[in-house]
Amino acid sequence: EVQLVESGGGLVKAGGSLTLSCVVSGFTFDDYSMGWFRQAPGKEREGVSCASFSDNVIYYGDSVKGRFTVSTDSAKNIMYLHMNSLKPEDTAVYYCNRASDWGKGTLVTVSS
């Protein structure tokens, strides 16, 4: 059974940093592309990153490029989203994704 479980969200001040985790089970990173998405209140879900770890290629959305990075710990089956220089507009529920599988999300709130 495929499972994705996000954690690490919380309240942080603008300019701060936060790292989200996505623990996956039921598959290995190298077999699929993985993504981070976010959805702010009243807005549509937005792509944050898309990664093909087998090809060592990671794309970032324009709004987070240069501030967010993705990494993995393959031994622990965890994908991370390292978020720096956070802005209030980064406030959203963050989800990890593989194909049609989604986690339940973790809330990130950035105060001004």
Beta strands, then each sheet from edge to edge (+ up, - down):
strand 1: 3-7
strand 2: 10-13
strand 3: 18-25
strand 4: 33-39
strand 5: 46-52
strand 6: 57-60
strand 7: 68-73
strand 8: 78-83
strand 9: 92-98
strand 10: 101-102
strand 11: 106-111
sheet 1: 1+ 3- 8+ 7-
sheet 2: 2+ 11+ 9- 4+ 5- 6+
sheet 3: 2+ 11+ 9- 10+
end
